[in-house]
């Protein structure tokens, strides 16, 4: 079976007005690529926790952004997966949304096999970092192997995988902090084979 046959009908990924507004908040967005060209997808879990967005709407928008990167930012045989960065921005252990993390991993695996290369957790509290092994106990071994935790004082570790010009200044890179989050800015034009599909230009 072709990998694309495993993805649900694209029409089911259409966003309602509430979900379209979430795209403009910077809660979930795609920006930059790593050194081998993998697209980077950011999720600001702190913004989600502070919002009144439902988990259902959150997951629908995430799957839409993930699907967009999967369909329009791959180069067959060269770039076939992505990096997911979760900014927890000092969310404590008690408030860490374990169920969201579990959904992110479980919902992408059957829909987009092998597309998720790695998950990087950014800006964790000290207690979250120290307790990560216990917190991640609910994940299977495959999921655990994909996750790296990078403390705020260690953000320079990102540069081992991503060039500074592909990272916003907020994270210590050279790229300007985004003010417009949709449509995505594909910073590696040489990897881009497709324009944003006409059917989604209304989300600009």
N, C-alpha and C positions, 0 to 999 in steps of 0.2 A: 504494500500500500504506500502510495506517495505521502510524504510528510504533510503536504498541504491538505490531503484528504482527511487528516485527523483533526483539523481545525473546524470548529463549528461554523455554521452558515454566517457569512459576514454581516448579513442583515440583522442578526441578533446582537451585533456590537454597536448598532446605532445608539447615540446618546440622546437622552431627553434634555429639556432646557436646564434643569437643575444640574445634571451631569456635565453639560457643556460649560456651565459657569465654573465648575470645579477646575476645568482645564486652565482657566485664566488666573487661578489663585497661586500657582506654584506649589501646590500640594504634591502633584505628580507631574513630572516632565522629563523630556529627553534632551540632553545637551552633551556634546563632545563625544570623543571616541578614545579608546586606549591605544597603546603604541602599535597594536596589530590591526586596529581598525574597528574593534567591537564598539557598538553604540553603548553609551552610558545612560541609564534610566535612574532618575532620582525620585525618592519618596521622602517627604518631610512628615514623619509620623507625629512630630510635635504639633504641626499645623492641623493635622487630622484630629488629634486629641483635643485641641482647643476649639475646634469647629463643632457645628451641629450636624455635620454630614453623617449620613447613615453608613453602616458598614457595606450595605448593598450597593449604594451609589459609589462609594469609595472603590470597591472592588471592580465595578463596571468600568469606571474611568481608568483604573490601573490596567485592566485587560485590554482596553481600547488602545492605550499608549503602547503597551507591550506588543500588541498585534501590529500596530503601525510600524514599529521598529523591526519586527519580524518580517513583515511583508515588503517594506520599502528601503530597508537599510542593510540588507544582506547582499553579499556577492557570492554566489554559489561556488563552492570549492575554495574560497578564500576567507570570507567573513560569514560565519553561520551561527554565531551566538552573541550574547550581550552580557553586560555587567550591571547588576542592580545595586544601587547605593541607598541605604536606609539611614536617614539622618534622624536620630532619636533625640538630639539636642537636650540633653540633661533629663530625659524622662527617667524617673526612678524605677526601681524593681517592681514596686507594687502597681505602678501604672503602665508598665510595659505591656503593649497589646500582643500577647503571645498568639491569640487566636488570629490576628491579622497576619502575622508572620507565617503562621501555619497555612492560612488560606493562600497567601502569595505563592508559596512553594507548591502546595498541592494542586492549585488551579492551573498553574502554568505547565506542570509536568505532562499531563495527558494532552493538553491542547497544542503545546509547542515543544515537542520532545527534543531534548538536548540544546535548546536555544539559550537557556539560562546557564551561563558558565560559572558565575560567582556572585555571591552577595557580600557586600561590604557594609558593616554597621559603623556609622560615624557618630562622634560626639557622645559616647556613652558616659554615664556617671561612673565614678570609681567603683561603687558598689555593684553596678550592673556588670562592669568588666570582670570583677572578681568572682561574681556569682554566675557568670555566663554558662559554665558547664552544667550547673544545676538548672538554670532557666531553660537551656536547650535540650533538656532530657526528653521532652515530648517529641523531638524531631527524630526521624530515622537517620541511620548512618550516612546515607547518600546526601541528605539535606545538610547535616552537620559539616560534611566535608566541603561544602560549597561556601560556608560562612567564615568570614574574617572580621574581627572586631578591631577597629583602629581608634585609639584614644585621641582626644583633641590635640594633645601635645605631640602626638605622633603622626599628624596629618601629612607630614612630608613623605611618609611611606607611600602615599598615593602616587607620588612622582616616579616610583619604581615601575609603575604600570601605565601611568598616564602622563603625557607631556604637560607642563604647566600651562601652555596656551590652550589646552583643552579643559581646563578646570577654572571655575569662577574664582574671583578674588576672595570671596567669602570663605573658600576652602584653602586659601593660600596660593592659588594659581594666578595666571596673568589675564585671563579672560574677564571682561566686564560682567558684573552681576546682572543676571537676567531681570528684565522688567516685563517682558512679553514672553509668555511660556508656550503659546500655541499660535501658529504651527511650529514644529521643532526647527531649530537651526542646525542643518547638517554641516558641521565645520570641516569635514573631509570631503570636499566636492568630488575628488577623484574616485571615491568609493560609491558615489551616488548614481544609480541607474534610472531612478524614477523620480518624477515630481510628485508633490502631494496630490492625491487623486481628486478629480473635479468634484466628486460627491461629498468631499469633506471641506471644500473651500468656504462653506458657510460657517465653519467653526473658527475662522480667522479672527 
